[in-house]
Amino acid sequence: MIKINIPGYRLLELEYLVLDFNGTLAVDGKLIGGVAESLNELSKHIKIKVITADTFGTVRKELNSIDCELAILGNGNQVKQKARVVKQLGSKRCVSIGNGFNDWKMLKVSALGIVTLQDEGAATKSIVNASVMSKSINDALDFLLKPDRLIATLRR
Ligand SMILES: [Mg+2]
C-alpha cells in the first residue's frame, strides 16, 4: 500500500494503480522510456492494472517485462468499462492515470486521478475530472514514488 496524507484534502491509502496504455504509458503503441523501471519499482508497493482498448495491438509485448495485470476492453462503452474496473477494485483504494476521453470516469471515481498531457494529448473532459494533471507519465509515476511533490500541489 502507498499512504499519502494530503493536509486539508484526504488521506490516500492506495492499493491499486490503474493505468490506460495508449497516450499514457505508450506513444504510437510503444512504451515510453523510463516507464518500465518506475512501474517495476512501484509494483513492490501497489498492485498494477493496465486497462486498454489496445488500439495498436502491442500491449502484451510492450508490458512483457512489467509486473502487472492486463485487461483488454471489448467493444461497447469504454468509459463505463474502465470506471467499472476501478469500482470493482474499490474506488477509494485506487489511483488511476489516463489521458483519453474513455478515461474520464475512472479518473473521477478514483481516490486520486492523474491525467497526463503528452504527445497524444488529453481529452478536456478527462482533464476536468482528474485530481491533478501531469506533463508526462514519468512525472505522474514520480508523484507516487516521491509523494511530497503531490502533497505540495494538492494540499489545502
Ligand atoms: Mg489513452
Boltz pocket constraint, residues with backbone or C-beta under 6 A from the ligand:
constraints:
  - pocket:
      binder: B
      contacts: [[A, 20], [A, 21], [A, 22], [A, 23], [A, 24], [A, 98], [A, 99], [A, 100]]
      max_distance: 6.0
